[in-house]
Amino acid sequence: MKHLKKKLPPLTSLVAFEAAARLGTFTAAAEELNVSREAVSRQIRTLETHLGVTLFERDANRAAMGPLGEQFFSTVSPNLWAIASVAQELAGETASPPTDAADLLPPADSDDLPTLLIVDDSPQNIHHLHGLLCDSYRVIAQTSGQDALSYLSGETADLILLDIRMPGMDGYETCRQIKATASLAGIPVIFVTSLDDPGDETRGLELGACDFISRPVVPAVLRARIRTHIELRQSSAALADLLSRRADRLERAEGILARLAGEIDQFRSS
């Protein structure tokens, strides 16, 4: 950027020149930019000094764009509009920035409910959780940790409700393997278990679970925690996508600036 700064003229002088060239007079440019005619003339002289050429032929009454001015206008104008367009995208695609994290979430779609994966070896527990949640979520059940990992190898879930005491692979090991898998690590895991010792909860959280709920489950609390963790995950994903898109746009803007600097160099040497 330091290299570009030396090559590029002040942006204010480019904007003043573009307005005067597009509108045909310094007076019209001054009205559009809400400055004085003298300010427009001064900025254009700054540009001419930077380039070492005369862009406008002046006399006592008027200023007319000369051949070099027309050539430079054809180079600068489309680039300035491109920079302005990218800058508008960087500022946000909506009229006002979101004021709440929920605004970053995609609109709700009744035909595309979030998916909950219940992992529990007890059919009674599965039936109970399904009854509490099936009106708001697509509920999938697996009865062992290994079955859950097999399911997740080909499918995804928005959140996992995981029991701890299961034969074979227990919930702790299931959680550890989920969090050790790059493609699954971001899925929120909530332990739902009959265990209520603080040590059990601490171990679960250390393994990467986002929450720990002991039975008997309070339905309203369970729903609230599930909703919160899904929304947090969706917000994080939306923010990451937004940052990625804005980084791409910034890269495009820098490319436009670099191309403009090169075209100015070429103009000055011609």
Secondary structure, DSSP 8 states (H G I E B T S, - for coil): -HHHHHHS--HHHHHHHHHHHHHSSHHHHHHHHTS-HHHHHHHHHHHHHHHTS--EEE-SS-EEE-HHHHHHHHHHHHHHHHHHHHHHHHH-SSSS--SSGGGGS----TTS--EEEEE-S-HHHHHHHHHHHTTTSEEEEESSHHHHHHHHTT---SEEEE-S--SSS-HHHHHHHHHHSTTTTTS-EEEEES---HHHHHHHHHTT-SEEEESS--HHHHHHHHHHHHHHHHHHHHHHHHHHHHHHHHHHHHHHHHHHHHHHHHHHH-
